[in-house]
């Protein structure tokens, strides 16, 4: 019998039990949740027809250094998204005129906005609503009302999944940290290279077959994951968009 077993046996016979010492956690528990990542300079678009929601969500985001743009309907939100290409969009479902689902479809079909992460916000948390939002391209779903900690939990989930770039506290607004690899969304927003033969607006409505033919004319194979990754690395916006439209490659993150 081991020494520990002998001591345990003796204590058991005497009707005693060893006192278990409570050890403090290695790291003190901070009950006030802190952001794991910096959000200073992150560009965020909030689309909601409720002035209260827009004000409260905007205040939360600005408190962490985000640059916030606001829209009260889908049409105005789409115009801002296409023109300014924010890093993240919070999109309400019930909106005057075009609803959030229709707006999300347009965001995902437009090469200028298709890779922008979208968090759907709604007062209704039914499973069918969440499923439908995710099926047409939402990256997350957040129920109203929401707390500050939940907002940043959603945002940081996207950062951890590499759908949003990590930002250094000292990074310039709107720029990724120095030395960081460009994300697909960042690469698609940079100026096109000399290989671009068409403006991105010409890709709106292009079919998969047309995109594949265009890639072939550029000496690229629409199903080549390696060529797709290389296009992202060199910031070839036209090639990246054609690969996505062609549908022959796997979109990471």
Number of C-alpha atoms within 10 A of each C-alpha: 7 7 8 8 10 11 12 14 13 12 13 12 9 8 8 10 11 9 6 6 6 6 6 8 7 6 6 7 9 7 6 7 12 10 13 11 16 17 26 22 23 25 21 21 26 25 28 26 18 14 12 10 18 20 13 15 19 19 15 16 21 17 13 15 17 21 20 20 18 20 20 17 23 26 17 12 23 20 12 17 21 15 11 15 22 22 23 22 25 22 28 29 23 18 19 13 9 13 16 23 22 12 20 25 15 14 23 18 18 18 26 23 23 21 26 23 24 24 25 25 25 20 13 12 13 10 9 9 16 19 12 12 22 16 10 13 20 24 19 18 21 20 16 13 10 14 13 14 14 13 15 20 16 15 20 21 14 21 16 14 11 14 22 23 25 21 22 17 14 11 16 14 17 16 16 20 17 11 6 11 12 16 20 24 23 20 19 24 18 12 12 19 13 7 11 14 12 10 10 16 10 9 19 12 12 13 13 17 13 15 21 22 16 19 19 12 10 13 9 16 20 25 15 14 15 10 17 24 17 14 20 21 15 14 23 22 27 23 27 24 22 25 29 20 24 22 16 17 18 12 13 10 14
